[in-house]
Amino acid sequence: MSDISSTLHTDHPEPAPDSHTCNVGDVFREFPLTRTHLQCCLVLFFVFAIEAWEMMIIVYTAPLIAAEFGLDALGVGHLIGAMFIGMLLGALAWGKVAERIGRKRAIIWSLGAYGVISLASAFAPDYSTLYALRLLSGVAAVGMMVVTFAHYQELLPVRQRGSLTVYLASGWPIGMLLALGATVWLLPQGWRAIIVLSSLGGLWAIAVARWVPESPYWLASTGRQQEARAAIAVLSQGAVRIPEHCELQVDRSASGRQRDLFSRALLKVSLLQITVNFTFSWGYWGLQTWLPTLLQQRGLSLPQSYGFIALSALCMIPGYMAASYLTGRFGRKKVIVTFISASVLAGYGFANAHSLEMLYLSNFALAFFSLGAWGVWGAWIGELYPTSLRTVGYGWAIFAQRVANVLAPSLIGALIAYGTSFNQTTSIINAFLLVTVILAAFMPETEGEALR
């Protein structure tokens, strides 16, 4: 067991014995990585997997829903976009909710509300009701995405924060695979049975309540000193104890208001990260939402396209692993720029593939590099802001992503409906990834820095 002085990095002056304050970020500089961290990683990993499941399940069941309600390509695109409109509406609010009630409680409320609303959507009698409920489920579910990464980062030692946050992001392909497996398994029972099963993910709120501590950063920011000390003791499994006379503190340069993101000190980084979230999400989601349809244009049957997507999801996992390892060695910026540049090349190959083998190879490369980049990007966003603005910043990031998610399915659906070729459609999508590379090059590096 050690007191606070043993946890501070040697490059930073240790407080004098009679010092009455210490920064939470400095506590985590030499913080031990424990089984409690890995337990939190597992629980929050599945929170993100549930989020991915919920976002993809409507894509995979869209052909079944279209058949029941007689929807054309535009109608399907609007239905897919409904959840993202809900997420867009809820994203900014959840950042403030997390600042007010805490990271942990926000995730629990998001999971529980999503489960109830999603379950109701399985019994929708018509398209309008289904659309409205999918929109509301998006309002509820987006809290998981806004808060989960910020919460996890605030539990981790500085040295492992980047790599382990990327591991958390690998819940995305697992969620995709689970959603795809549920769709194939329950296909004979119809889309309603698939949505019912999907809704049970809301019960995972129990695991979060039981096994994940609240963020010491948030607790310190709200003056709950005893609880912050207790959370640090739990995370370190008793190896780090904060003396009673030492007050934990975080950066208080911002009050946590939305407009603080656009103050002179943060304006550039906020505009950059919001724009990157828009372009990157468009480039990725514009392809993923219409991948089954685009593959059918190339002669694959619907079951074959599902198999194609499953193999793509498997290729994402080593992409995350590679990105996790590399970001700790070379930093966020180099990995992001390199991986998205490789995604642009892979996307070009996918758009211009003249054989099924080339189609498979280029898409697998696209999955490997684009999702590896997403993992690092998820870690990078929260590191740009002080504690009082971390979830608010994530809220704006997810807001920008959802604007792209709302626009991309409908506009790509319109291109498909009006007969735009496979090559032209995928080239338009790929252009957004190229813009993302250029913008990311201007972001500040944060590898190895303590959270504020």
N, C-alpha and C positions, 0 to 999 in steps of 0.2 A: 504494500500500500504506500502511496506517496501523497504529499500535499501538492498544492497548486504549483509551487516553484519548480518541481521536477517535471512538470508538463510543458514548460515554456521552451521554445526553440532558442538555441544558443545565439542566433543572430539578432535576437530581440532582448532588450534588457529585462532581467527579472525584477519583479517588484521588491522593494525593500521589505524587511520583515514586518514593518508597521504599515505597509501599504494597505489601503482600504478598498481598492478597486482592481479588477483585472478583466481583460477582454475575453469573452467566450471564445472568440476565434483563436486567441493565443493558447487557451487551454487545449484546443484540439490539434495544435501543431505537432506535439509528440505523444499524442493520445494513443493508447494501445488498441489494436483491432481485436475484438473479442467475439465470442459466439453470439452475444446479444446483437451485434451488428449483422451477423450473417442471418440470424433469425428475423430481424427487421427486413433485411434484403429479400428473404423468401416471401414474407407476408406481402410486402409492397410490390414485389415482382408480380404476384398474382393479381394485385389490384390493377396494375398496368395491363396484364394479360386480359383481365375482364373488360377493361376499357377497349382494348383492341378487338376482342370478341364482339362487343356491342356495336362497334363502328363497322365491322365487316359483315356481321350476320345479315343485315338488310341487303347488302350487295349480293351475297351468295343465295339468298332466298328471293331476290327480285324476280327471276324468271317465273317462280311459282306464284308470287303475288300478282304479277302481270297477267298470268293466265286466268286467275280467279276473277280479277277486277277488269279485265280487258284493257290493259294499259299499253300504250305505244312507247317508243323509246324516250320521248320527251316526258311522258308521265312517270316512267321509271326513274329518269334523272331527277325529277322534282321530288319523288319519294325518298330517294337516296339523300338528296340535299336537305330534307326536312330535319333530320337529326342534327345536321351541321348548322342549320339556322338556329335551332335551339341552343346548341353549344355556343354559337356566336352571341346569342342574347345573354347567356349565363356566364360567359368566360370572365368578363370584367367584374361581375358581382362576386364570384367565388373567391377572387383574390382578396377582396375586402372582407368577406366572411371569414377567411382563414386568419386574417390579421386580427379580427375581433374575437373569435371564439377558439382559435387555436388550430394548428395543422391537423392534429389527430381527429378532433371532433368534426372538422370540415370533411375529411375523407369518409368518416363513418356516416354522416348525414348524406353525402353524395351517393355512396353505395346503396344505402337503404332506400332513398327516394327513387333512384334509378330502377331498383328491383321491382318496386310496387308499380311504377308507371309502365315499365316494359311489360310486366305481366298483364296489365290491363290491355295493352295494344294487341296481345295475342287473340283477344276476343272482339276486336273491332269488326262491326258489321258491314262497313263500307269503306271506300277509299278515303273519304274526307275525315272520318273518325280515326282511321289508321294514321293518316298524315299528321293530325293534331297531336295524337299520343306520341308518335315518334319525335315530334318537335319538342314536346314536354320532357321526354326521356333524355333528349340532348341537353336541355337546361339542367337537369339533375346530374347526368353522368359527367359533364365537363369538369365538375369539381374535382374528380379523381385526377384528371390530367393536369389541371392548374396547380394542385397542391402536392401531389405525390413526390415529384422530383425535388421540389424545394424542401419538403419535410425530410426526405432521405438524406439529402446533402447536409442538412443541419444536424444529423446524427453521426456523421462520419469523421474520422481523422483526416487531416489535410492531405497527407501523402497518398491515401487510398481513395480519396473522394472522387477523382475523375474516373478511374478505372472501374470502381464499383458502381458508379452511377450509370455507366455504359452497360454494365451487366444487367442492371435493373431495366434498362430500355429493351433488352432482348426478350422481355415479356411480350413484346409486340408480335413477333412471328409465332410464339407459342399460342397467343390468343387467336391469331389467324388460323392456325392449324386446328385448334379446338373448335372454332366456329365452322371451319370447313368439315371437320370430322362429324360434328353434330348435324350439319346439313345433309351429308351423305347418309349417315346412319338413320336419320328420321325422315328422309325424303319421301318414303311411302306414306307417312302419316301427315304430310303436308307442312306448310310453313308455320302454321299456328303452333304445332307441337314443338317445332324448333325454337320459336320465340319463347315459349313457356320454359323450356330448358335453359335458354340464355338468361332469363330473368332470375334464376336461382343464384346467379352470381352476387346478387345483392346481399345474400346471407354471409358473404365474406367479411362484412362489417364486423361480425363477431370476432373474427381472428385479429383484425386491426385493434379493436378495443382491448383484447386480451394480451397481445404480444408486442405491441409497438408503443414505446414511450413517447411523450410529448417532446417537442423540440426545446432543448435548453436555451437556444437563441431567443425563441419566442417567449418562453417563460421569463427570461431575464429582461426582455424588452417591456414586459408588462408588470415588472416589479415583483414577480413571484419567486423570490430568491430561494426559499427553502425547497420549492419544487424543482427549480433549476439545478440546485446542488444534488437533489435526489436523483434526477434524470441522468446527470453526469456519473454518479456513483453506479447506477444500474448499467449504463452503457459500458463503463470501464470494468464492470464486475468487481467493484470495490477497490480497484487499483488507484483511482484518483479521487481524492477528497478535497473539497474546497473549504478552507477555514471559515468559521462563522464570521470573523471580522472582515473577510474579503468580499466585497460586493461585486457580483458579476454584471458586466455591462456590454452593450453592443453599440454600434454606430447609430447615433441619434441625429445625424445631420439632416435627415428627412423625416417628415411627420407621418408618412404613409398615405398621403393623399395622391389621387390619380395624377394631378397636375405636377407633382414632384418629379415624376418620370421625365418631364419635359422642361425641367429647370436647366439653367445654363450648363451646369456640371454634367448632366446626364442626357442632354438633348441629342447629341450625336449618336451615342451608343444606343439610345432607345429607338431612334429613327432607323438605324441600321438593323437592329435585331428584329424590329417589326417588319421591315421590308423583306429581310431574309426569310422570315417565317412565311410570308405570303408567297414569295417566288418558289421556295423549296417545297412548300406544301402543294402548290399548284403542279409543279413538275412531277412530284411523286403521286399525289392523289388523282390527278387527271388521268394517269395511266391505270392505276389500280382499280378505280371504280368501273372502268369500262373494259378491263382486261378480258373477262369472259366473252364479251361481245366482239372485241377486236380479234381475239383468237378464233372465234367462229368465222369471222371474215376470211381467215387464213385456212379454213377447212377443218378445224378441230370441232368435234362434237362437244356438247355441254359437259358430259362426264370427263372427256379428255381435257377440257380446259380447267376443270377442277383439279385434275391430277397435275397439270402444268403449274397451277398456282401453289399447290402443296409442295412441289419440288422447289419452287422459287422461295417459299417461306423457309424451307430447310437451308437454302443457301444464305439466307439472312443471318443465321446463327453464327457461322464462322466469321461473317462480316463484322458482327458485334464483338466477337472475341478478339479479332485482329485490331479493331479500333480501340478496344479497351487497353490492350497492351501498348499500342503505339502512342496513345495520348499521354501516358505517363512518361514516355521517353522523349517525345518531340513536341508536346504541347497541343492545345486545341486547334490553333489556326492551321498549322501545317497538315494535320490529319484531315481536317474538314476540307481544305482546298484540294488536297490530293485525292481524297475519296470522291468528292463531287465532280472533279475533273474527269476521273475515271468513269463516273456515272454518265457524264455527257457523251463520252466515247462509246460506252456500252449502249446508251440510248440511240445513238446514231446507227450503230450496228443493228439494233432491234428494228428500227424504222426501215432499214434498207436490206433486211435479210431476204435472201432469195431461196433459202432452203429451210426445212423444218429444223435441221440440226443447228443452223446459224441462229434461228429464232430462239431456240432453247439456250444456246451458249451465251448469246448477248443478253438475254433477259436474266439469266442466272448471275452474270457479272453485274448487271444493273441492280439486282437485289442485294448482292454482296456489298457493293460500295455505297449505294444510297442509304441502306439501313445502318451500315456502320457509321456513316456520317450523321444520321439522325441520332444515334446513340450519343455521340460526342456533343452534338448540338444541344441535346437535352441537358447535359451537364453544364454547358457553357452559359446558358441563359441566366440561371440563378446566381452564378458567380459574378455577374455584372452589377448587382445591386446590393445595397445594405439590407439588413434584416427586415426593416419596416416596409421595404418596397419589393422584397423578393417574390412573394406570391402575387403581388400586384403586377410586377413585371412579367411573370409567367402568364398572368391573365391576359395581358396585351399580346403576348406571343401567341397564345392559343386563339385569341380573337382574330389575329391576322391569318392564322392557319385556317380558321373556319370560314373566313371570308373567301379564301381560295377554295375551300372544300364546297362551299355553296355554289360558287360560280363555275368551277371546273366541271362537275358532273353535268350540269345543265347545258353549258356551252359545248362540251365535247359531245353530249347527246345530240345537240342540234347539228353539229358537224356530221355525225354518223347518219342522222335522219335525212340530211340533205345530200348524202352520197359522197362526202369527202373521202378520199382514199385512205387506206391504212397508213401509207407512207407520210402523207401530208398531216394526218391527225397526230401521229406520234412525233413528228418533227416539231410541230407547234408546242406540244407538251415539253419536249426536250429543250426548247429554247429557254424555258424558265429555269432549268438547272444551270445553264450557262450564265445567266444573270446572277444566280445565287453565288457562284464561284467568285465572281468579280466583287460582289458586295462583302462576302466573308473575309476577303483579304484586308479589309479596313477595320476589322473588329480587334479590340485589345486582347492580348493574351492573358490568361488567368491561371495557368497551370502553376501549382505550388503555392498560391496565395491563400491566406486565411480568409474565411468569410467575414464580412463586416457586421 
